[in-house]
Amino acid sequence: MCRKKPKPRQFFLFNDILVYGNIIISKKRYNKQHIIPLDDVKLEDIEDDKNLRNGWKILSPMKSFIVYAATSSEKSEWMAHIRKCVSYLIKKRGIEQKPDLNCPVWVPDSDASECMLCKKSVFSVINRRHHCRKCGIVVCNPCSSSKLLLPQQSSKPQRVCNNCYQACANNSSAATSPTDIYCPTNDDGDSSADDSSDDDNDDEDEKNTFLDSAINANYHDQQVQFYEQEAM
């Protein structure tokens, strides 16, 4: 779910990867393209709400987000083709999908006016929101002053909420997931310390984007319009 507002994105589905990027010139040129291998992609259906319909989650260890199709038929078609590609790829390579190590889908800013952990800190221009890279909740700076090394997301320690950090610290030999590494890296309380990879980054803001997307699979080529509401 994008932090601020929907943003247009173009998606291309191939037999082994999902590619998407920003549209900069009338569906002909794109930038900030991202590639997600389909090996460990999983889909989850989501219910319609008042403003957003025909959505589903795309989950992977690298990135997770929510997308919204223009119609229910487009949603069904997208989900069917993605699942077909994943199934074909797994069968072809003779592999099994890894355990559930997917990145969380971030809670959108609009759903959190206060810290979801302490329930006391009210967000403002000065009191910034931060997202836990482990569970996706929105927290204040004091409630996310530590970092964990999450290799499936980044080679650098990532900001996490105090609950996720403590859960990993309590049992560093058996972290909250097999790839989480207890890395006692604490910020000094300055929220700017995490700016390089934090919520102000445009790439991270793809959690809730208005998506003009096209699927282009090797066996299937069509243009569809839908909303991306991320989330990785």
N, C-alpha and C positions, 0 to 999 in steps of 0.2 A: 504494500500500500504506500503510495507516494506521500511524502510528508506534507506537501503544500497544496498542489493542485494537479489535475490530470495533465499528462504530457503525451504528445504523439510519438509513437515508435513504429518502426517497420520490422516485422518478423519474417524470417525465412526458415522453413523446416526442411532439413535434409535427412537422409537415411541414418546418419550417425551424429549429427549436431543440430543445435538450435541456435540461429544467429539473429541478433537484433541490434538496432542502432537508431540514432536520432535522424529524422528526416530534415534535410536542409534545403533541398531544391526539388520541389514537386515530385516526390517519389522516385527521383532519379539519382540523387546523391545522398549519402549518409555519413555520419561520423560517430565516434565513440561506439564502434561496433563491439559487441560482446559475443563470445562463443561458449555455449554450454554443451558439453558432451552428453549424449543421450543415455549412456550406460547406466547411470544411476538416477535418471529423472523419474519422478513419480507424480501422479496427478491426484488431486482431491477436489471433488465437487463442493460447491458452496451454495447456500440458499440465497435467493434474491432478497434484496431489501427495497426500501422505497425509491431510492435514487439509482441504484446500480443493479443491473440484472445480467443474467447469462454469464456468470463468472465461474472461475475455477482456479485452483492453486497449481502452480508449477513448482515442484520442490526438487532441489538438488543440493549436494554438499557444497557446491560452488556458489550458488545463488538461488533464492526462492522469491517468488512474487505471485501476485494475483492478476489475472487478465480477464477482461470482459468483452464478450462478443456482441455484435450488433443485434443478432437474433439467436433464438434457441437452436435453430438448425445449424447456424455457423458454429456455435459452441459445440454441438454434438460432432460436427465434422472435424473440427480442430482436435478435439479430445481423441476421437477415433484414430485419426492419422498419427498423432503423436504416440499413442499407445501401440499402434501397428509398427511404427519405426523402432520403438524401444524393444518390443517383443522380437522383431526380426533381428535386431542387432545382438541381443542376448543369445538368441538361438544360433546365429551365425558364428559368434565368437566362442560359444560354449562356456559362457560365464554365468555367474549368479550376481544379482544386485547386492551391494554391500548392505550391512545393517543400517538402520535409520540414523544417518548422521547428517541430515539435511540442515541447511541454514534455516533459521526461523524467518517467518514472514513478519515484518515489523508492524507493530501497532501504529496506526496513523496518528499524527500529531493531534488531529481534530478529536480523537477519542480520549485524549488525556489532557485535562486542564491542570492536573496536579500529579505529583509523583505517584506512580502505581505501586511503589514499595513502602515508603514511609507514610503516604497519604496526608502529608502535612505541607510539603513544599509546593506552592502554587507557581506555575510557569508564567514567565513574562519576558519582555525584551531582554532584561538583564539576567533573569534566572532561566537559562537555556534548558531545553529538553535534550536528553541523550537516550540512545537506544542500546539495550543490552544485546551484544552480538551472539549471545548464547541462547536466550529465550525470546528476545524481540520486544520486551516490554519497554515503556517509556519511563525513565527515571531522572531524578535530579543529579547534580554533580556529586554531592556527598554520598549518595546511594549507588554510585558507580565509579568510585575512586580507584578501583583496581582493574588489572588486566589479566587475561589468560591467553596462552598460546593455543589457538585453534587452527591446527595445520590445514584442515580442509577448507578454511576460509582465507588464511593469509600466513605468510612466513613471519609476520610481526605480531606481537601480543595485541589482543583486541580488548576494547572496553567491555566490561561485563557488569551486571548488577551485583550487589553485595551478596545476595542469596546464591547466585550461581558460583561466585568466587569462593564463598564459604563451603559450599557443597563439595567443590573440587579440593579445597585445602584440607577438609576434614579427612579425606582419604586420597591422598596424592598418588598412592600406588594403584588405586582403582578409581580413576576419575569418573565424572558424570557421564562420559562416553569414552569409548576406547581410544579416541584420538585427542582428547582434551589433555593438556599438559599443565600441571600446576606451575605457574610462573609468577612469583610474588613481586609483580611490578606495580607499584602504587604511584598515582599522580600526587602532586603537591597541593591539590585543591584548586588549581587553576584550570578552568574548563578549556582554555585555549590550548592546553597541552595536547588535546586530542583532535585539534582542528584538521590535521592533515588527513585523517580518515574518518572524521565524525560526520554528524548529520547535516552539515552545511555543504557537503560535497554533492555536486549535481549528479554524479553517478550513483551515489547512495540514495538520492532522492527519487529513484525510480520505483519506489514502493507503491506509488499511486499515480500512475501516469495515464494520460489520454493517448491511446495507442491506435494509430492508423497502420494496421499490420497486414502483411502478406505472407501466406505460407507458400513455400516453394520446395516441395519434396521431390526427390528424384523420380518418384512414380506418380507424383501429384503436383500440379501447378495451378494455383488459383490465387486470386486477390480477395482478401476479406478485410473488413474494418472491425476493430475491437479496441477495447480499452485495456491498457496495462496498469495494474494497480499493485505494484510490487509488495515489497517488499523486501536477497543477495543480493 
